[in-house]
Amino acid sequence: MFEFAILCCGIGIIFCLVRVVLGPSSFDRVLAVNAIGSLVILGITLHGFLLGRPEFLDIAILYALINFIGTIAILKLFGRNAQLEKKKQWKQ
């Protein structure tokens, strides 16, 4: 059963990769990358449970923190660029 869950995570990652490549906007791509990170966290946790190694949970928590901080940083960068574009439009 857990093997099937890991397989479903892999399929979900493939769908998210398609969204990263074909995404109509930058925000869709960032959302897809964040979803990939969440699926990887779930996969790490399931893999650790399958092997009976609770240390994998610590790795998954660390990866979740890195994923969250990275997503916030990228969104702040996109938000700052959008604000600069609006200021340029107002000046014209």
N, CA, C and O atoms as a MOPAC input file, in Angstrom:
PM7 MOZYME 1SCF
protein

 N      0.81000 1    -1.19100 1     0.00000 1
 C      0.00000 1     0.00000 1     0.00000 1
 C      0.86400 1     1.26900 1     0.00000 1
 O      0.55700 1     2.23500 1    -0.69900 1
 N      1.93000 1     1.25700 1     0.78000 1
 C      2.81000 1     2.41900 1     0.81800 1
 C      3.59200 1     2.56200 1    -0.49000 1
 O      3.92600 1     3.67100 1    -0.90900 1
 N      3.87700 1     1.43000 1    -1.12300 1
 C      4.53200 1     1.49000 1    -2.42400 1
 C      3.64500 1     2.19400 1    -3.44100 1
 O      4.12600 1     2.96200 1    -4.27500 1
 N      2.33900 1     1.92400 1    -3.36500 1
 C      1.38800 1     2.58000 1    -4.25800 1
 C      1.32800 1     4.07900 1    -3.97900 1
 O      1.21400 1     4.87600 1    -4.91000 1
 N      1.40400 1     4.46700 1    -2.71600 1
 C      1.38900 1     5.88300 1    -2.35800 1
 C      2.63100 1     6.58900 1    -2.89600 1
 O      2.54200 1     7.72000 1    -3.37400 1
 N      3.78000 1     5.93400 1    -2.82200 1
 C      5.00500 1     6.51900 1    -3.36500 1
 C      4.90300 1     6.63000 1    -4.88800 1
 O      5.35600 1     7.61600 1    -5.47100 1
 N      4.31300 1     5.62600 1    -5.52900 1
 C      4.09400 1     5.67800 1    -6.97300 1
 C      3.17500 1     6.84000 1    -7.35100 1
 O      3.41800 1     7.52500 1    -8.34500 1
 N      2.13100 1     7.06200 1    -6.57000 1
 C      1.22100 1     8.18400 1    -6.82600 1
 C      1.94200 1     9.51800 1    -6.64900 1
 O      1.67700 1    10.46500 1    -7.39000 1
 N      2.84700 1     9.60300 1    -5.68100 1
 C      3.64300 1    10.82800 1    -5.51400 1
 C      4.51000 1    11.06400 1    -6.75200 1
 O      4.64200 1    12.19800 1    -7.21300 1
 N      5.09300 1    10.00400 1    -7.28200 1
 C      5.90700 1    10.13600 1    -8.49000 1
 C      5.09200 1    10.59600 1    -9.68400 1
 O      5.55000 1    11.42500 1   -10.46900 1
 N      3.89400 1    10.06500 1    -9.82300 1
 C      3.02000 1    10.48300 1   -10.92200 1
 C      2.61500 1    11.94300 1   -10.74100 1
 O      2.56200 1    12.70500 1   -11.70600 1
 N      2.33100 1    12.32500 1    -9.49700 1
 C      1.99800 1    13.71900 1    -9.22600 1
 C      3.15000 1    14.65800 1    -9.54700 1
 O      2.93000 1    15.76300 1   -10.04400 1
 N      4.36800 1    14.23200 1    -9.27100 1
 C      5.54200 1    15.04000 1    -9.59800 1
 C      5.66400 1    15.21800 1   -11.10800 1
 O      6.01600 1    16.29900 1   -11.58200 1
 N      5.37600 1    14.16000 1   -11.86100 1
 C      5.43400 1    14.25800 1   -13.32900 1
 C      4.40200 1    15.26000 1   -13.83100 1
 O      4.70100 1    16.06600 1   -14.71200 1
 N      3.17800 1    15.21700 1   -13.27500 1
 C      2.15700 1    16.19100 1   -13.67500 1
 C      2.58600 1    17.61600 1   -13.33500 1
 O      2.35500 1    18.54000 1   -14.11500 1
 N      3.20600 1    17.79100 1   -12.17800 1
 C      3.67100 1    19.13000 1   -11.78600 1
 C      4.81200 1    19.60300 1   -12.68800 1
 O      4.90500 1    20.79200 1   -12.99600 1
 N      5.67400 1    18.68600 1   -13.11100 1
 C      6.73500 1    19.06900 1   -14.03500 1
 C      6.16400 1    19.55500 1   -15.36700 1
 O      6.69800 1    20.48100 1   -15.97800 1
 N      5.09100 1    18.93200 1   -15.80400 1
 C      4.42600 1    19.39400 1   -17.02400 1
 C      3.89600 1    20.81000 1   -16.81500 1
 O      3.98600 1    21.64100 1   -17.71800 1
 N      3.34600 1    21.09200 1   -15.64000 1
 C      2.84000 1    22.42900 1   -15.34000 1
 C      3.96900 1    23.44800 1   -15.26900 1
 O      3.79200 1    24.60200 1   -15.66000 1
 N      5.13400 1    23.02400 1   -14.77200 1
 C      6.28500 1    23.92900 1   -14.73300 1
 C      6.70400 1    24.31100 1   -16.14900 1
 O      7.02000 1    25.47100 1   -16.41300 1
 N      6.70500 1    23.34900 1   -17.04800 1
 C      7.14100 1    23.61600 1   -18.42300 1
 C      6.08500 1    24.40800 1   -19.19200 1
 O      6.42800 1    25.34200 1   -19.91700 1
 N      4.81900 1    24.05500 1   -19.04900 1
 C      3.75400 1    24.65500 1   -19.85600 1
 C      2.98600 1    25.75600 1   -19.14200 1
 O      2.04200 1    26.30800 1   -19.70700 1
 N      3.36800 1    26.08600 1   -17.92000 1
 C      2.61900 1    27.06300 1   -17.14200 1
 C      2.42800 1    28.37700 1   -17.86500 1
 O      3.38300 1    28.91800 1   -18.42200 1
 N      1.19700 1    28.91100 1   -17.87000 1
 C      0.96900 1    30.16000 1   -18.59500 1
 C      1.59600 1    31.38500 1   -17.92100 1
 O      1.86800 1    32.38100 1   -18.59100 1
 N      1.82600 1    31.32600 1   -16.62000 1
 C      2.42500 1    32.48100 1   -15.94600 1
 C      3.51100 1    32.02200 1   -14.97500 1
 O      3.65700 1    30.83500 1   -14.68600 1
 N      4.25100 1    32.98500 1   -14.49300 1
 C      5.32400 1    32.68100 1   -13.55200 1
 C      4.77600 1    32.15500 1   -12.22600 1
 O      5.37400 1    31.28100 1   -11.59900 1
 N      3.63900 1    32.69500 1   -11.81100 1
 C      3.06200 1    32.25400 1   -10.55000 1
 C      2.59400 1    30.79900 1   -10.62500 1
 O      2.68600 1    30.07400 1    -9.63500 1
 N      2.09800 1    30.36700 1   -11.77600 1
 C      1.72500 1    28.96600 1   -11.95300 1
 C      2.95100 1    28.06600 1   -11.84600 1
 O      2.88700 1    26.97900 1   -11.27400 1
 N      4.05300 1    28.52600 1   -12.39700 1
 C      5.28900 1    27.74200 1   -12.32200 1
 C      5.80200 1    27.64600 1   -10.89100 1
 O      6.25300 1    26.58400 1   -10.46100 1
 N      5.73500 1    28.74900 1   -10.15300 1
 C      6.17800 1    28.73800 1    -8.75100 1
 C      5.28000 1    27.81000 1    -7.93400 1
 O      5.76500 1    27.05700 1    -7.09000 1
 N      3.98300 1    27.86400 1    -8.18200 1
 C      3.05400 1    26.98900 1    -7.47700 1
 C      3.34200 1    25.52100 1    -7.78200 1
 O      3.27400 1    24.67900 1    -6.88600 1
 N      3.66100 1    25.20900 1    -9.02700 1
 C      3.97700 1    23.82400 1    -9.40400 1
 C      5.27700 1    23.36000 1    -8.74200 1
 O      5.37400 1    22.21300 1    -8.30400 1
 N      6.27000 1    24.24000 1    -8.66900 1
 C      7.52500 1    23.86400 1    -8.00500 1
 C      7.28600 1    23.63500 1    -6.51900 1
 O      7.87100 1    22.72600 1    -5.92900 1
 N      6.43300 1    24.44800 1    -5.91300 1
 C      6.10800 1    24.25300 1    -4.50400 1
 C      5.36600 1    22.93200 1    -4.30000 1
 O      5.60300 1    22.23500 1    -3.31200 1
 N      4.47600 1    22.58600 1    -5.22100 1
 C      3.76700 1    21.30800 1    -5.13100 1
 C      4.73200 1    20.14100 1    -5.28500 1
 O      4.57800 1    19.11800 1    -4.61700 1
 N      5.72900 1    20.28300 1    -6.16100 1
 C      6.74500 1    19.23700 1    -6.30300 1
 C      7.49000 1    19.06300 1    -4.98300 1
 O      7.73800 1    17.93800 1    -4.54800 1
 N      7.84400 1    20.17000 1    -4.35500 1
 C      8.51800 1    20.09100 1    -3.05900 1
 C      7.67300 1    19.38300 1    -2.01600 1
 O      8.18600 1    18.58300 1    -1.23400 1
 N      6.38100 1    19.67600 1    -2.00200 1
 C      5.48400 1    19.01300 1    -1.04400 1
 C      5.37500 1    17.51800 1    -1.32300 1
 O      5.33900 1    16.71200 1    -0.39400 1
 N      5.32300 1    17.14700 1    -2.59700 1
 C      5.25400 1    15.73000 1    -2.93900 1
 C      6.55700 1    15.00900 1    -2.59800 1
 O      6.53600 1    13.84300 1    -2.20300 1
 N      7.68200 1    15.69100 1    -2.74700 1
 C      8.96600 1    15.08900 1    -2.36900 1
 C      9.01200 1    14.87500 1    -0.85600 1
 O      9.50900 1    13.85000 1    -0.39100 1
 N      8.49900 1    15.83000 1    -0.09400 1
 C      8.45300 1    15.68200 1     1.36600 1
 C      7.60800 1    14.47900 1     1.74500 1
 O      7.99400 1    13.68700 1     2.60500 1
 N      6.45800 1    14.34100 1     1.10500 1
 C      5.60300 1    13.18900 1     1.36700 1
 C      6.30000 1    11.89200 1     0.97700 1
 O      6.20300 1    10.89500 1     1.69400 1
 N      7.00200 1    11.89700 1    -0.15600 1
 C      7.73100 1    10.70100 1    -0.58400 1
 C      8.84700 1    10.32200 1     0.37000 1
 O      9.04800 1     9.14200 1     0.65500 1
 N      9.57500 1    11.31100 1     0.86700 1
 C     10.64600 1    11.03600 1     1.84200 1
 C     10.05800 1    10.42700 1     3.10900 1
 O     10.61100 1     9.47900 1     3.66500 1
 N      8.94000 1    10.97500 1     3.55800 1
 C      8.30000 1    10.46300 1     4.77200 1
 C      7.80900 1     9.03100 1     4.57500 1
 O      8.01500 1     8.17900 1     5.44000 1
 N      7.17000 1     8.76600 1     3.45600 1
 C      6.68600 1     7.40600 1     3.18900 1
 C      7.83700 1     6.41600 1     3.04400 1
 O      7.75500 1     5.28200 1     3.51600 1
 N      8.91000 1     6.85200 1     2.38800 1
 C     10.07300 1     5.98700 1     2.21100 1
 C     10.70000 1     5.64600 1     3.56500 1
 O     11.07900 1     4.50100 1     3.81300 1
 N     10.80300 1     6.64600 1     4.43100 1
 C     11.33800 1     6.39800 1     5.77200 1
 C     10.46100 1     5.45700 1     6.57700 1
 O     10.96500 1     4.62300 1     7.32900 1
 N      9.14300 1     5.58900 1     6.42200 1
 C      8.24100 1     4.68300 1     7.12800 1
 C      8.36700 1     3.26300 1     6.60100 1
 O      8.33700 1     2.29700 1     7.36400 1
 N      8.51000 1     3.15000 1     5.27400 1
 C      8.66200 1     1.82000 1     4.67100 1
 C      9.92900 1     1.11900 1     5.16200 1
 O      9.91600 1    -0.08200 1     5.43000 1
 N     11.01900 1     1.87300 1     5.27700 1
 C     12.28500 1     1.28800 1     5.70700 1
 C     12.40400 1     1.16300 1     7.22100 1
 O     13.32800 1     0.52300 1     7.72400 1
 N     11.47200 1     1.77300 1     7.94900 1
 C     11.53300 1     1.73600 1     9.40200 1
 C     12.61800 1     2.63700 1     9.96300 1
 O     13.21300 1     2.33100 1    10.99600 1
 N     12.87800 1     3.74500 1     9.28600 1
 C     13.92600 1     4.67800 1     9.71400 1
 C     13.29800 1     6.02800 1    10.03800 1
 O     12.99600 1     6.80100 1     9.12800 1
 N     13.09800 1     6.32000 1    11.31200 1
 C     12.46000 1     7.59200 1    11.68900 1
 C     13.33200 1     8.81900 1    11.41800 1
 O     12.84700 1     9.94800 1    11.49500 1
 N     14.61800 1     8.61000 1    11.10000 1
 C     15.48800 1     9.75600 1    10.81200 1
 C     15.04800 1    10.48200 1     9.55000 1
 O     15.33300 1    11.66800 1     9.38200 1
 N     14.35900 1     9.78000 1     8.66600 1
 C     13.90300 1    10.39600 1     7.42400 1
 C     12.88600 1    11.49500 1     7.70100 1
 O     12.75200 1    12.42500 1     6.90600 1
 N     12.17000 1    11.40300 1     8.81400 1
 C     11.20800 1    12.43600 1     9.15800 1
 C     11.91500 1    13.76400 1     9.43800 1
 O     11.41000 1    14.82800 1     9.07800 1
 N     13.07800 1    13.70100 1    10.07600 1
 C     13.86300 1    14.91700 1    10.31500 1
 C     14.30900 1    15.53800 1     8.99300 1
 O     14.27900 1    16.75800 1     8.83200 1
 N     14.71600 1    14.70700 1     8.06600 1
 C     15.12900 1    15.20300 1     6.75300 1
 C     13.93600 1    15.83800 1     6.04300 1
 O     14.08400 1    16.88100 1     5.40600 1
 N     12.76400 1    15.22900 1     6.14200 1
 C     11.56800 1    15.76600 1     5.49600 1
 C     11.18600 1    17.11300 1     6.10500 1
 O     10.78600 1    18.02100 1     5.37700 1
 N     11.30000 1    17.25800 1     7.41700 1
 C     10.97800 1    18.53400 1     8.06100 1
 C     11.95700 1    19.61200 1     7.61700 1
 O     11.54800 1    20.74000 1     7.34100 1
 N     13.23000 1    19.28500 1     7.54500 1
 C     14.22000 1    20.25100 1     7.07900 1
 C     13.94800 1    20.66000 1     5.63300 1
 O     14.03600 1    21.84000 1     5.29400 1
 N     13.62400 1    19.70200 1     4.79500 1
 C     13.30900 1    20.00500 1     3.40000 1
 C     12.05700 1    20.87200 1     3.29900 1
 O     11.97600 1    21.74200 1     2.43100 1
 N     11.07500 1    20.64100 1     4.18300 1
 C      9.86100 1    21.46000 1     4.17600 1
 C     10.18900 1    22.91000 1     4.52200 1
 O      9.64200 1    23.83000 1     3.91300 1
 N     11.06800 1    23.12100 1     5.48300 1
 C     11.46500 1    24.49000 1     5.84300 1
 C     12.18600 1    25.17400 1     4.68700 1
 O     11.92100 1    26.33900 1     4.39000 1
 N     13.08900 1    24.45700 1     4.04100 1
 C     13.81700 1    25.02500 1     2.90400 1
 C     12.85700 1    25.33200 1     1.75800 1
 O     12.98000 1    26.36800 1     1.10300 1
 N     11.90600 1    24.43800 1     1.51600 1
 C     10.91900 1    24.64000 1     0.45700 1
 C     10.07400 1    25.87800 1     0.74500 1
 O      9.82100 1    26.67700 1    -0.15700 1
 N      9.64200 1    26.04400 1     1.97800 1
 C      8.81600 1    27.19000 1     2.35200 1
 C      9.58600 1    28.50200 1     2.21300 1
 O      9.07300 1    29.46400 1     1.64100 1
 N     10.79700 1    28.54500 1     2.72600 1
 C     11.60200 1    29.76500 1     2.66100 1
 C     11.92600 1    30.11700 1     1.20700 1
 O     11.87400 1    31.28600 1     0.82500 1
 N     12.25800 1    29.11800 1     0.40600 1
 C     12.55700 1    29.36200 1    -1.00000 1
 C     11.35600 1    29.89600 1    -1.75800 1
 O     11.49800 1    30.79600 1    -2.58700 1
 N     10.17900 1    29.35900 1    -1.48900 1
 C      8.97200 1    29.82600 1    -2.16100 1
 C      8.66000 1    31.26700 1    -1.78200 1
 O      8.31300 1    32.07500 1    -2.64400 1
 N      8.78000 1    31.59300 1    -0.50700 1
 C      8.52500 1    32.96700 1    -0.06000 1
 C      9.52100 1    33.92500 1    -0.70400 1
 O      9.14100 1    35.01900 1    -1.12200 1
 N     10.77900 1    33.53300 1    -0.79000 1
 C     11.79400 1    34.40100 1    -1.39400 1
 C     11.50800 1    34.64700 1    -2.87500 1
 O     11.64100 1    35.77400 1    -3.35000 1
 N     11.12000 1    33.61600 1    -3.59700 1
 C     10.83100 1    33.77400 1    -5.01900 1
 C      9.59400 1    34.63900 1    -5.22500 1
 O      9.56900 1    35.47800 1    -6.12500 1
 N      8.57200 1    34.44400 1    -4.40400 1
 C      7.36500 1    35.25700 1    -4.53900 1
 C      7.62100 1    36.72000 1    -4.18500 1
 O      7.03400 1    37.61600 1    -4.79200 1
 N      8.49400 1    36.96800 1    -3.20700 1
 C      8.85000 1    38.35700 1    -2.89800 1
 C      9.58900 1    38.99000 1    -4.07600 1
 O      9.37300 1    40.16100 1    -4.38800 1
 N     10.45000 1    38.22700 1    -4.72300 1
 C     11.16600 1    38.73300 1    -5.88200 1
 C     10.19600 1    39.06500 1    -7.01500 1
 O     10.31100 1    40.12200 1    -7.63400 1
 N      9.24500 1    38.17600 1    -7.29100 1
 C      8.25400 1    38.43500 1    -8.33300 1
 C      7.36900 1    39.61700 1    -7.96200 1
 O      7.01900 1    40.42500 1    -8.82200 1
 N      7.00600 1    39.72100 1    -6.69100 1
 C      6.18400 1    40.84300 1    -6.25100 1
 C      6.90400 1    42.16300 1    -6.39800 1
 O      6.29500 1    43.16000 1    -6.78400 1
 N      8.18600 1    42.18600 1    -6.09900 1
 C      8.97200 1    43.40700 1    -6.23600 1
 C      9.07600 1    43.81100 1    -7.70400 1
 O      8.97100 1    44.99200 1    -8.03300 1
 N      9.28200 1    42.83100 1    -8.58800 1
 C      9.35000 1    43.13300 1   -10.02300 1
 C      8.01500 1    43.65700 1   -10.53800 1
 O      7.98700 1    44.55600 1   -11.37800 1
 N      6.91400 1    43.10800 1   -10.04500 1
 C      5.59300 1    43.57200 1   -10.46900 1
 C      5.36200 1    45.00900 1   -10.00100 1
 O      4.77300 1    45.80900 1   -10.72800 1
 N      5.82100 1    45.34000 1    -8.79200 1
 C      5.66900 1    46.70800 1    -8.29400 1
 C      6.49900 1    47.68400 1    -9.12900 1
 O      6.04600 1    48.79200 1    -9.41500 1
 N      7.69800 1    47.28300 1    -9.51800 1
 C      8.52500 1    48.15400 1   -10.35800 1
 C      7.88000 1    48.38700 1   -11.71200 1
 O      7.94600 1    49.49200 1   -12.24900 1
 N      7.25700 1    47.35400 1   -12.27100 1
 C      6.56800 1    47.50200 1   -13.54700 1
 C      5.39400 1    48.47300 1   -13.42800 1
 O      5.15900 1    49.27100 1   -14.33500 1
 N      4.65900 1    48.41300 1   -12.32400 1
 C      3.53500 1    49.32100 1   -12.12200 1
 C      4.01900 1    50.76400 1   -12.00100 1
 O      3.38800 1    51.67800 1   -12.53200 1
 N      5.14200 1    50.97200 1   -11.30000 1
 C      5.68300 1    52.31400 1   -11.15700 1
 C      6.12700 1    52.86900 1   -12.51700 1
 O      5.94600 1    54.05600 1   -12.79000 1
 N      6.70400 1    52.01900 1   -13.36300 1
 C      7.10500 1    52.45100 1   -14.68500 1
 C      5.91200 1    52.85100 1   -15.53200 1
 O      5.98500 1    53.81000 1   -16.30100 1
 N      4.80900 1    52.11900 1   -15.39500 1
 C      3.60900 1    52.42700 1   -16.16400 1
 C      2.99700 1    53.74800 1   -15.70900 1
 O      2.49200 1    54.51200 1   -16.53200 1
 N      3.03700 1    54.02200 1   -14.41000 1
 C      2.47400 1    55.26900 1   -13.88800 1
 C      3.28600 1    56.47000 1   -14.32700 1
 O      2.73300 1    57.55100 1   -14.53000 1
 N      4.59200 1    56.29600 1   -14.47800 1
 C      5.44000 1    57.41900 1   -14.88400 1
 C      5.25600 1    57.78300 1   -16.34600 1
 O      5.52400 1    58.91600 1   -16.74600 1
 N      4.80200 1    56.82900 1   -17.14200 1
 C      4.60400 1    57.09400 1   -18.57100 1
 C      3.31300 1    57.72900 1   -18.76200 1
 O      2.93900 1    58.04200 1   -19.89200 1

